[in-house]
Amino acid sequence: MTHINALDPGASPLDYYGFELRRHREVAGLTQRQLGDILNYTGSLVGQIETARKLPTQEFSERADIALDTGGLLSRLVGLVMRTQLPAWFQQVAELQARAAGIYSFEAYMVHGLVQTKAYARAVLGVLDQSNLDDRTAVRLARRSIFEKVEPPVFWLVLGEGALYQEIGDREAMREQLAHLLSFEANPLVNVQVLPFSAGSHAGMQGSFDLYRFANDPTIVYTEGYGSGHPTANPDTVKDCSLRYDHLQAAALSLKDSAELIRRVMEDRYGEQLA
């Protein structure tokens, strides 16, 4: 266990966050319990965050910034904290996603991590490994903050129809997840197309992949294996995957028809059922 007096703010962004939280709390003349009461959290949680034993959330950070008059410091830090809690092999990918002007994804079997709900993400991450599941889920959800930037990326998802039927979590989790996809219908920056079963053989049969496009840098193709990620800017690979993506978009349903299919599956398969 890290003792608070020995906390090194230079050890990691999480340690720095804890150090700053403690410093601002003490300047305000509050105990951990008193701050917890103000924030509607326990004093124990405040202590765990101050000693880098618990990850802060965006909500906690925003409340603490207001209560401690930090000028938004903790809210600015929490994104960095979350990113450095990602698996080492994925941290570069998260950085690419954060810098990209456009993210174009083909997902054959499940909803992309950037648009997963809490229950869906928890079910995905909890397969074979329940350790630190709350924190790992929070870290994944924190990646969605890229859509809240002043200039958010365009996100385009071509999603295999099978992902609508693969029950990840339970029926309620799936209903919530599909409803979340539908929530982007009026958002021109987040687009979801469904690749229907009727498309038959298609350009994505070799597997899921992402294309990250940047304003001033070369496009990067990202593929993923078990516990490893593979970003590449190889021109031949980028050209091949860009062509594949064009064909996948052409074979997929329109945005309107995709939304109608998602809505129909949500109601027919995961809606309320009479006993």
C-alpha positions in Angstrom: 0.0 0.0 0.0 1.3 3.4 -0.9 1.6 5.8 2.1 0.3 9.2 1.2 3.3 11.0 2.6 5.5 8.9 0.3 3.4 9.6 -2.8 5.7 10.7 -5.7 3.8 13.1 -8.0 6.4 12.4 -10.7 5.8 8.6 -10.7 2.8 8.6 -13.0 -0.2 10.7 -14.0 -2.3 8.8 -11.4 0.2 9.7 -8.6 0.2 13.3 -9.8 -3.5 13.5 -9.8 -3.6 12.1 -6.2 -1.0 14.5 -5.1 -2.9 17.5 -6.5 -6.2 16.3 -5.1 -4.6 16.1 -1.6 -2.9 19.4 -2.0 -6.0 21.3 -3.0 -8.0 19.5 -0.3 -5.6 20.6 2.4 -5.5 24.1 1.2 -9.3 24.2 1.5 -8.9 22.9 5.1 -11.0 19.8 4.5 -10.6 16.3 5.7 -11.1 13.4 3.3 -14.4 12.7 4.9 -15.6 16.3 4.7 -14.6 16.5 1.0 -16.4 13.2 0.4 -19.5 14.5 2.0 -19.4 17.6 -0.3 -18.9 15.5 -3.4 -21.4 12.8 -2.4 -18.6 10.2 -2.2 -17.1 8.4 0.7 -14.1 9.7 2.5 -12.5 6.3 1.9 -12.8 6.8 -1.8 -11.2 10.2 -1.6 -8.3 8.6 0.3 -7.9 5.8 -2.2 -7.7 8.3 -5.1 -5.3 10.5 -3.2 -3.0 7.5 -2.7 -3.2 6.3 -6.3 -5.1 3.1 -5.3 -8.3 4.0 -7.1 -9.0 5.6 -10.5 -10.8 8.9 -10.5 -13.8 9.3 -12.8 -14.7 12.3 -14.9 -17.7 13.0 -12.7 -15.6 12.9 -9.5 -13.0 15.2 -11.1 -15.6 17.8 -12.2 -17.2 17.8 -8.7 -13.8 18.1 -7.0 -12.8 21.0 -9.3 -15.9 22.9 -8.3 -15.6 22.1 -4.6 -11.9 22.9 -4.4 -11.8 25.8 -6.9 -9.0 24.2 -8.9 -9.7 26.0 -12.2 -10.5 22.7 -13.9 -7.1 21.1 -13.1 -8.5 17.6 -12.2 -10.8 17.5 -15.1 -7.9 18.2 -17.4 -5.8 15.5 -15.7 -8.3 12.7 -15.7 -8.1 12.0 -19.4 -4.3 11.6 -19.2 -4.7 9.4 -16.2 -7.2 7.1 -18.0 -5.1 6.9 -21.1 -2.0 5.7 -19.2 -4.1 3.0 -17.5 -4.8 1.3 -20.8 -2.7 -1.8 -21.6 0.7 -0.7 -22.8 0.2 -2.2 -26.2 -3.0 -0.1 -26.7 -1.8 3.3 -25.4 -0.3 4.2 -28.8 -3.6 3.4 -30.4 -5.6 5.5 -28.0 -3.2 8.4 -28.8 -3.8 7.9 -32.5 -7.6 7.9 -31.9 -7.3 11.1 -29.9 -5.3 12.8 -32.8 -7.3 11.5 -35.7 -9.4 13.7 -37.9 -11.4 10.7 -39.0 -11.8 7.1 -37.7 -13.2 4.6 -40.1 -13.9 1.2 -38.5 -15.1 -2.2 -39.7 -16.3 -4.4 -36.9 -17.5 -7.8 -37.9 -18.6 -9.3 -34.6 -19.1 -6.6 -31.9 -19.7 -2.9 -31.3 -16.6 -0.8 -31.5 -15.1 0.2 -28.1 -15.6 4.0 -28.8 -19.4 3.6 -28.9 -19.9 0.8 -26.3 -22.1 1.4 -23.3 -21.0 0.7 -19.7 -22.8 -2.7 -19.4 -21.7 -3.8 -22.9 -18.1 -2.8 -22.3 -18.1 -4.5 -18.9 -19.4 -7.8 -20.4 -16.7 -7.7 -23.1 -13.9 -6.9 -20.7 -15.1 -9.4 -18.1 -14.7 -12.5 -20.3 -12.2 -14.8 -18.6 -10.9 -11.9 -16.4 -13.0 -10.2 -13.6 -10.1 -8.5 -12.0 -10.3 -4.7 -11.6 -13.3 -4.8 -13.8 -14.8 -1.5 -12.6 -11.6 0.4 -13.3 -11.0 -1.3 -16.6 -14.5 -0.5 -17.7 -14.1 3.2 -16.7 -10.8 3.4 -18.6 -12.5 2.1 -21.8 -15.5 4.5 -21.4 -13.1 7.4 -20.9 -11.9 7.0 -24.5 -15.3 8.3 -25.7 -14.2 11.8 -24.5 -12.6 12.3 -28.0 -16.2 13.0 -29.2 -16.4 15.9 -26.8 -13.4 17.8 -28.1 -13.8 21.2 -29.7 -13.0 19.5 -33.0 -14.1 15.9 -32.6 -13.2 13.3 -35.3 -15.6 12.0 -37.8 -16.4 8.4 -36.8 -17.7 6.0 -39.3 -18.6 2.4 -38.3 -19.5 -0.4 -40.6 -20.9 -3.1 -38.3 -21.6 -6.7 -39.2 -25.3 -7.6 -38.7 -24.3 -10.5 -36.5 -23.1 -8.0 -33.9 -26.8 -7.0 -33.4 -27.7 -10.6 -32.5 -24.7 -11.7 -30.5 -26.0 -11.2 -27.0 -23.2 -9.6 -25.0 -24.1 -9.1 -21.4 -27.9 -9.7 -21.1 -30.9 -8.7 -23.1 -31.2 -5.4 -21.2 -27.5 -4.6 -21.9 -28.1 -5.3 -25.6 -31.2 -3.2 -25.8 -29.3 -0.3 -24.1 -26.3 -0.8 -26.5 -28.5 -0.7 -29.6 -30.4 2.3 -28.3 -27.0 4.0 -27.8 -26.1 3.4 -31.5 -29.5 4.9 -32.5 -28.8 8.0 -30.4 -26.3 9.1 -33.1 -28.9 9.3 -35.8 -28.9 13.1 -35.8 -25.1 13.4 -35.4 -23.3 13.8 -38.7 -20.0 13.1 -37.1 -20.9 9.6 -35.8 -22.3 7.3 -38.5 -23.3 3.7 -38.2 -23.9 1.4 -41.2 -24.9 -2.2 -40.9 -23.4 -4.8 -43.2 -26.3 -7.2 -43.7 -26.1 -11.0 -43.9 -27.5 -10.6 -47.4 -24.2 -9.0 -48.5 -22.8 -12.5 -48.6 -19.0 -12.6 -49.2 -17.5 -9.2 -48.6 -14.3 -7.2 -48.5 -13.9 -7.5 -44.7 -13.8 -11.2 -44.5 -10.2 -11.2 -43.4 -11.2 -9.5 -40.2 -12.0 -6.2 -38.4 -9.8 -3.1 -38.9 -9.6 0.6 -38.4 -8.4 3.4 -40.6 -7.1 6.6 -38.8 -6.9 9.6 -41.0 -5.1 12.8 -40.0 -5.0 16.4 -41.3 -1.3 16.4 -41.9 0.0 12.9 -41.4 -0.2 9.6 -43.3 -3.2 7.4 -42.8 -2.7 4.5 -40.4 -4.3 1.0 -40.5 -4.9 -0.7 -37.2 -5.7 -4.4 -36.7 -5.9 -6.2 -33.4 -4.9 -9.7 -32.1 -5.1 -11.3 -28.7 -3.4 -8.9 -26.4 -1.6 -7.0 -29.2 -2.3 -4.2 -31.6 -0.8 -3.6 -35.0 -0.8 -0.1 -36.4 0.9 0.5 -39.7 1.4 3.3 -42.2 2.7 0.9 -44.9 1.4 2.5 -48.2 0.4 -0.8 -49.7 -1.6 -1.9 -46.6 -3.3 1.5 -46.4 -4.2 1.5 -50.0 -5.6 -2.1 -49.8 -7.6 -1.4 -46.6 -8.9 1.9 -47.9 -10.3 0.1 -51.0 -11.8 -2.6 -48.8 -13.5 0.0 -46.6 -15.0 1.7 -49.7 -16.4 -1.6 -50.8 -17.7 -2.4 -47.3 -19.5 1.0 -47.2 -21.0 0.3 -50.6 -22.2 -3.1 -49.5 -23.7 -1.9 -46.2 -27.2 -0.6 -45.7 -27.7 3.1 -45.9 -27.6 5.1 -42.7 -31.4 5.3 -42.6 -31.9 1.6 -43.4 -29.2 0.7 -40.9 -31.0 2.6 -38.1 -34.3 0.9 -39.1 -32.7 -2.5 -38.8 -31.1 -1.7 -35.5 -34.4 -0.4 -34.1 -36.2 -3.5 -35.4 -33.7 -5.9 -33.8 -33.7 -3.9 -30.6 -37.5 -4.2 -30.2 -38.1 -7.7 -31.6 -35.1 -9.5 -30.0 -34.4 -7.4 -26.9 -37.7 -5.6 -26.2 -40.1 -6.2 -23.4 -41.6 -9.7 -23.7 -44.9 -10.9 -22.2 -44.7 -13.8 -19.8 
